């Protein structure tokens, strides 16, 4: 926690702010535990590389990245890459969306938005590539993820 003293008339008050890092500041750090509601089967992530994408059904760029993530899932899923699409939307909204737009990878909901706040997510889609050791190796737009980074995460 970071305490900030406000200037002028408000200087007598203290405001406690949560010091959240920007998404890129997480590279090299451990991915925190997730407490999310999975849509369908809970993926086994132990000892596997993980690609977590923050997204929403209403987000145009997120919709554009889904075919790419489906492709990555098809190419690297059997090699140990788990892809998880994470949204803060209601499960019913997500289920309705997925009937129209297939998502071949795991999907979960964080209705509290805790992970969005923890990671300092300001825009979506935002993805994090996590190595088998649980450390974040890369962060950015999922369409910018280079397959060589995935291969490195799988080692």
N, C-alpha and C positions, 0 to 999 in steps of 0.2 A: 504494500500500500504506500502511496505517496501523498504526503500532506502538502497542500498548497495554500499560502496565505494570499487572500484577495486584496487588491489595492484600494485606496481612497476610503470611502465611507464604510466599506465592508471589511476593512482590515481587522476588525475585532473578531471576525468569524473565521473559523477554520473549516475548510472543505476537504474531505478525504476523497481522493479519486483513486480508482483502480488503475494501476500503471500497466496498461496492456501494450504489448509489442506489436509492431506491424507484421503482417504475414511473412515478409522476407527475413525478419529478425529471428524467426524460428528455425531457420536452417542450421543444422548442427545440434539442435536441442532434442530432447526426448519428446515424443508425441504423448500428450497427456491421456489419461484414461477416459474412455467415452461411456456415458450413461445415456444410451439412445434407444428408441423403439424401432426395432427392425421390421421391415415389410417382408414377411416370408422368413426363410431360413437365416439364422444367424451365422455369418461366415466365420470359419476357423482362421484366425489371423496369427496364431502362435507360430513363430519361426518363419513367417512369410513376409514378403514385401507388401506394402499397402499403399494404395493411391486413394486418398480421400478428397472428394470434390464437394465443395459447398455450392449449392445450386438452388433453384426454385422453378416451379412449373410456369410461372409468368415471365421468366427471364429469357428473352430471345437468344442472347449469346450462349446461355446454358443449354437451350434446346439444340443449338448448332453443334455443341460439343458432344451430345449423346451418341451420335453414330461413331464418332472417333473413339469414345470410351468403350462402346460395344466392340469395336474392332480391336482395341487393345486387350479387352477381356478375352476375346477369341484367340488372339495371338499369344498372350502371356499368362492367361488364367491357369492353364494346365502346367505351367512352369513355376507356379508359386506366387503369382501376383493376385492380390485381392483388391478389387475396386469397390469403393463404397461411396455412393452418392448420398450426401447428407443435406437435408433441408429442415427448416423450422416450421414448415406448413403442416396442416392437419393430415392425418393418414388418409382420410376419405378423399381429400383433394388430390393427393399423390396417387392413390389407387385409380381414380378416374382418369388422371393424366396418363398413367402407364398402360391403360387399356388402349389408348390411341397411339402412344409412343413407346414401343418396347425398349426396355432397359435390361440388358442381359446380365448386368452386374448387380451386386447387393445395393439396397436402398434403405435408408433409415431416417428417422425424424428426431430432431432435438427441439421439442416444442418450447423449452425454456430459453433457447438461444444462447445457452451458456458457452458452447464451443465457439460460436460466432464472436462473442465478446472476448473470450480467452485469446483467440487468434487475431483479434483486431480486424476482422473482416469488414471492409468498407464497400467492396463491390464483388459481384459474382459474375461468372464462375471463378472460383479460387480453389486451386488444388494443392495438395501436399503429397509428396512422394516420400514414403517412410521405408527405410531399410529393414532387413531382417532383425537387426539389433534394436529397433524401436526409435532410431534417430532419424530426424527429418533431413532428407538429402536435397530436396528441391521444393520450391514453391513458385506458383505462377498460374497463368491461364492454361487450362488443360490442353488446348490446341498447340501450345508452345512446348509441350513436353517432348523431349527428344528420346527416341527409343533406346539410345545408348545409355541414358540415365536409368531407364527401367532395367536393362540388362545388368548394369552395375548394382542396382538395388537387389537383384535376384542372386547375386554372388554370395 
